[in-house]
Amino acid sequence: MKKQYQLPVFLCFCFAFILSVTQDSFAQNESDERALINVKNGISISKDSLFLLNLRFRMQNRFGFNTSSGEDLEIERIDFRIRRLRLRLDGYVLSPRIQYYIQLGFSKADLDLESGDYAQPIRDAIVYYYVKPNFYLGFGQSKLPGNRERVVSSGNLQFADRSIANGFFTLDRDFGFFGYYTYQTKGKSQFQLKGAINTGEGRNPSVGDRGLSYTGRLEYLPFGTFKNNGDYSEGDLEFEETPKLSFGMSFNWNENAHRARGQLGSKLYEGRDLNVFITDAMFKYAGWGAMAEFFKRGANDPITQNEEGDIKAVFVGIGTNMQLSKMISRKSELALRYASVRPEKEISEYENRLEEAALGCSRYLNGHRIKLQGNLGYAWSNGQIEVINLDNYWFATFQVEFGI
């Protein structure tokens, strides 16, 4: 197990060494050759219009627990860990039109060691080319243009975790080609078109078959853009002075997918063609925020079976997520969430209907970069909300986010 962590530790050491050497070399150069270093949103190193490197990090330290059941409040499971530890590098090389984005993860969850057999530190690694300011293309590994909550950075969430609906239906990340186009009308409204062609196998894929994943997304902002890209940041920390609204709709077709949830999930015994439809909305005004998401996944035949008769099923069904929040001061927020996952009848023998409700309280010391979060929630299955149901439980989480 120790060997799996040697590469990330080695990379961190090398990066610190490079930065120290670079700073010394800057001091030896003439002023007109010296790179520019700014500290605003992270550390920025630039050289005229030929090179820019932004360096940022963030960590999420967490304590949480689940009870034994809805009625039995004895603690059954404790969650005491570094939930996320990320290093992010972005900027441009040769020209501002050629940009890059790299994100590495170093916590156990980031490395997929909780569900996988080997470490996967690479989360994002993509190069962008800006054809025009409103039209750019990407090649590499990044988040697919799927549901809004997933595309929102985990550092910009108003709850410690994303919803259970996101966990079952998100498109997550994949490797391939990406395209983004923004159309500004003569008024305030704006349309955004996003698309991707990818492997369909998720993060860090192996060489696969000819089955690919195709994703398209349309977004409409009828009242104009949000402050500080607020349509992809939870909570109205900017206190929008006028109502702002964003509608989004995505569709994904994953041909001959080999995982139960498309880019994620356990390995299937046979490949299946999957389709996912997603619609979502974000609203903000005067400290109030609301977000809603709807998911539906289908498959040509969700049941797969091996020669021994073992069964693995594609998770087909419907998911919903709704969140409502209010900034009670310039730095404090209360939020409510309800989310559900409902499998289709074809797989109800193998999967449960799941629901959760949660209350969140956040204290923003420096926006989303430095914040304290507390969540208290209740989860139940198969529509049995009564606390006497042994499958139900209460959960609570306290998390500190710190980053630059």
BELQUIDA-V268024 format. One record per helix or strand of 2 or more residues. SS is the DSSP state (~ for helix, > for strand). FROM is the first residue (numbers start at 1). LEN is the number of residues. Records with the same first field share a line. If there is no record, write none. Layout:
SS->FROM-LEN + FROM-LEN
//
This chain:
~->3-26 + 31-3 + 148-4 + 154-3 + 164-6 + 227-6 + 345-3
>->36-4 + 43-5 + 51-17 + 75-19 + 98-8 + 122-11 + 135-9 + 173-12 + 190-9 + 213-9 + 244-18 + 264-22 + 288-12 + 303-3 + 311-3 + 317-11 + 332-12 + 354-13 + 370-12 + 393-11
//
